[in-house]
Amino acid sequence: MEKWMERLTEKLSDAFEKAGYDRSYGKVALSNRPDLCEYQCNGAMAGAKTYKKAPIQIAGDVVAGLKDSQVFSMAEAVNPGFINLKADPDFLVGFLREMAEDEHLSVEKTDAPRTIMIDYGGPNVAKPLHVGHLRSAIIGESMKRLGRFLGHKVIGDVHLGDWGLQMGLIITEMKHRSPELIYFKEDYEGPYPQEAPFTIGELEEIYPAASAKSKENAAYKEEAMEATHLLQQGRPGYHALWEHILHVSMADLKKNYERLQVTFDLWKKESDAQPYIPEMVRYLKEGGYAHLDQGALVVDVKEEGDTKEIPPCMILKSDGASLYNTTDLATIVERMKLFHPDEILYVVDKRQELYFTQVFRCARKAHLVEEDTKLSFLGFGTMNGKDGKPFKTRQGGVMRLENLMDDISKEMYQKIVDNRSVKAENARETAQIVGLSAIKYGDLSNQATKDYVFDVDRFTSFEGDTGPYLLYTIVRIKSILNRYQEEGGSLSHGSLRTPTCESEKALMLELTGFAPAVEGAFAEKAPHKVCSYLYGLANAFNRFYHETKILSEEDQAQKGSWIGLLSLTRQVLETSIDLLGFSAPERM
Ligand code: ARG
């Protein structure tokens, strides 16, 4: 369906044309002065030069033609040449009726769907999922949902880190602890036991222990690097151990992501790109893209106009070992081959930005991707504690995601129980749902690129710009709609009537902003735009709600109209939170 702003612009463009000016000056925008008008057009100012006329004169000519407009209830020329506008209430209601009938709530699916791969999550196998990986999962999931809603084919890939030094560290530590295990017997080629020689709990203790040792003990670190190398060379015992690590760890990761309501289409991992490396290296060498620099194989990626030094992209270390870069480049080769994406979007900590600049330039220069394949980076800032430092446990350790979610759920549980609106047996489940909104909205409502402070008290509050406030608003609407239905009413939109008060019209106007919010958020990779839209909509609803006695209204047609408005508001709110990756409970 045709967009709201386009409809307004079209009408104003007609008026410009009718007054003898070019249509292109008729662009309508939201007003900067909501106290004076809802919309404005600055085209008369822009046209002054062309027509050698005072802007106010042009504005006056245009406005004169809008006297009997069905679209604008107010059109005023004001000095020095602005056109201030208000939408006609019935025209607005007409739009909302169409919107309510539209299964996409006025958001148009793209007519040029693209295949977009999103690389997000990025946890490292065998390391517990900690808050550092939270942002990638939350932001990436929202980008995926937004893209799909707009009609793109989006493939989410978790891209597990399973091939780095952490693997060698675990293998080394296991060898020190249990050298008798069959995995360490050099001349043995298998078969190996089905059962892993550790539990997830043990695994999570082994890694930090090994990591700490390697920092103090150079020989130990050397051993771990050697083990990593042997694993990558395919030594059978190490490979078998690695598979165990992967299985045990993945089961745990899946549990965590499920709780976060984050789902991936692909559970690919760094190691999956290994088979592509030898061929890629040969290609880079033979094509003259890569050259040796002090024994290492590198690709120069600096470009004219760089304002800072972009170091070469290293493909192989001097000992022939591959690196993070190598894997990422080979993964690009693999993705192009298997999925042929139009775009690959990486949702990763912004501290990796320079690294991705190198990788992208290398991929482009060596034509590992096609000319028009987009490689994009959505770098996010750090989640800090109230002290402004990266978020930690009270004891100062790395906060595990599970524990963070438990803490928030407990906090929410307490609030819900205090509210007494939910039966005790449902309070735990409700607390989980509301807690998730607190975490996700707390994150997403900040511009992704910025650092933000994870403030448990603020994020779990039922008031202000928070997830729980939005859910509370939705629950409030649901309860009115339920009561209406219990009284025998039916929810239909056709009944929408002319707004009766200012707050009702304001709510209606907010509803028209849904499509631009969703489209803008996706195009600019900025889910926070959906958040600020939602907050404005929830506020507009609550203002209307406090001024209107809906259920006790005697005029049934009027009541039905308000119910229709509520039901549309609820649909928009629920669809939006779904795009952010959370949902609302029935009560709270
Ligand atoms: N595992 C990496 C980390 O923890 C993030 C992976 C990001 N994705 C990628 N293709 N490099 O830093």
Boltz pocket constraint, residues with backbone or C-beta under 6 A from the ligand:
constraints:
  - pocket:
      binder: B
      contacts: [[A, 119], [A, 121], [A, 122], [A, 123], [A, 124], [A, 159], [A, 160], [A, 161], [A, 328], [A, 346], [A, 347], [A, 348]]
      max_distance: 6.0
